[in-house]
Amino acid sequence: MVRKVFLLSLFALFFIITVIFAAFNTNAVAIDFYFVQWQLPLAVIIIIALLCGLLCGALLITISTLKVRLENRQLQHKLQIAEQELNSLRILPVRDNH
């Protein structure tokens, strides 16, 4: 519960800072690609760059998480095989060769 309140407060603070930033940075900036040129407010450009960074970060985290889950699944399978082998060895009678 405390974590949710903290994250919500952090999001609200970030939102307020973003609104203040956008209000003070209304000057148009030219973005010139090879074929196209756009005139956008500085705040919009920075927010777009921030969102692109968030999307790239989320994509990298998702890929990393999927790799860890795949490795975990493989290790769980190996553990299950090892436990089955151990249980089958426990069932075998002990033979004394004396």
N, C-alpha and C positions, 0 to 999 in steps of 0.2 A: 504494500500500500504506500509506504514512504517513497519507494522507488518511482511509482506512478506519479505521485505528487511532484517529486523532484523533476522527472522528465517533462511533465506538463508545464511546470514553472519555467524550465529551461526553454521549452518550445515557445512559450508566451513571451519570454524575454527576447529570444531571437526574432520573433515576429515583430515586436515593438521596435527593436533596433533596425530591422529591415525597413519598416514603414518610415521611420525617421530618416534613414539613409536615402530612401527614394524621394522623400520630400525635399531634401537639400541638394540632390544631384539630378536636376531636370534638364541639364544642358544636353543638346544632341551631339552625338559622336558618329562620325562616318566609319562604317565598316566596309572595306573595299576588298571584295573577292575579285578574281580574274574576270568573271562575267557579270557580276552583280555588285551594286553598291547600295547599302542601306544606311539610313539616318535613324538612329535609335537613341533614346535617352541613356545616359551613362548607367543609371540604376538598373535599367532593364538588361543591359549588356552584362553587368556584373551578376545579376540574379540568374541570368541564363547560364553564365559560366559556372556559378555555384551549383545550379541544378545538374549541369553536365558532370561536374565533379562528383556530386552525390550519386548520380546514376552509375558512373564508372566505379566508384567505391563499392556500391551495393552489388554490382556485377562481380567484382573481384572477391568480395566476401562470400557471395553465393557459390562461386566456383570453388573457393577454398573449402567451404562447408560441405559441398558435394563430394570433394575428394576425401575429406575426413570421414564422411559417412560411408563411402565405398570401402575405404580401408578398414573401418570398424566392422562392416558387414563381413569382409574377408576374414578378419581376425576372429570374429564370433564363430564363423564356420570352422576355422582351424581348431578353435577351442572345443567346439562340439565334437569334432572328430577325435581329438586327443582324449576328451572325457569318455567317449564311447570305448576307445581302446583301453583306457585305464580300467574302466568297469569290467570289460571282458577279461582283462588280466587278473582282476581280483576274484573273479568267479572260478578261474582255473584252479584245480586242486594242486597243492604243493607236493612235489615228488621229491623224495629223499633217495639219492643214489647210493646209499651206504649199505 
